């Protein structure tokens, strides 16, 4: 079940999925620290090389409530990347960590890029991170490694979906996660087959059987 | 020789590097291994060929 953060009510809205897309969480309002801009450019280049898209909260103009817009975007993508730097506004840092927590709760892949000397809240000590240094050359290598690991996870999710076929709701969700990372229609096909065999099962609005925009 | 598909299998989670045990009949994850390596005497599930 997904609950509207503003109304507290169950939300049945069908959203448009954005497969092969990373959601960027960082300070968007000026003045943006130079190092954040540099990291962002590097990430964009690395993602372009692998045909992934980078979106942030400013990428879409909906005219609706900003929090709802962020929720929609977070739910529609497979992966989140946060950039944190100690020169960022405290409110921007707080927003970034709220969004990471939200993404983790919904089974999205997350990575934190932090600059040297930037502290993260203790609740995030087990969250994957890459330390960025303007001088170091390992950032690109580490980030590519993260992308590759996400691709491996997609294979794992697909395998889990196959093995959990007797639990269609769970299997649907694993197929959805595999589809979102890869954009591969084969997972939508398999979810369709699973759906055709599972008539009458109760499904939540996060399940691909209802979220038909990707099927 | 038993030809029947095993009900309990294991899969390696690439995020943690650890194996998870799955009960296929129940459609449930029944255990997460905390140490390295696979569970003893539990078959490792392999990816199906796409197509």
Interface residues (C-beta under 8 A of the other chain):
Chain A: X149 X152 X153 X155 X156 X158 X159 X160 X162 X163 X164 X165 X166 X167 X168 X170 X171 X186
Chain B: X9 X11 X12 X13 X14 X15 X22 X24 X25 X26 X27 X28 X29 X45 X46 X47 X48 X50
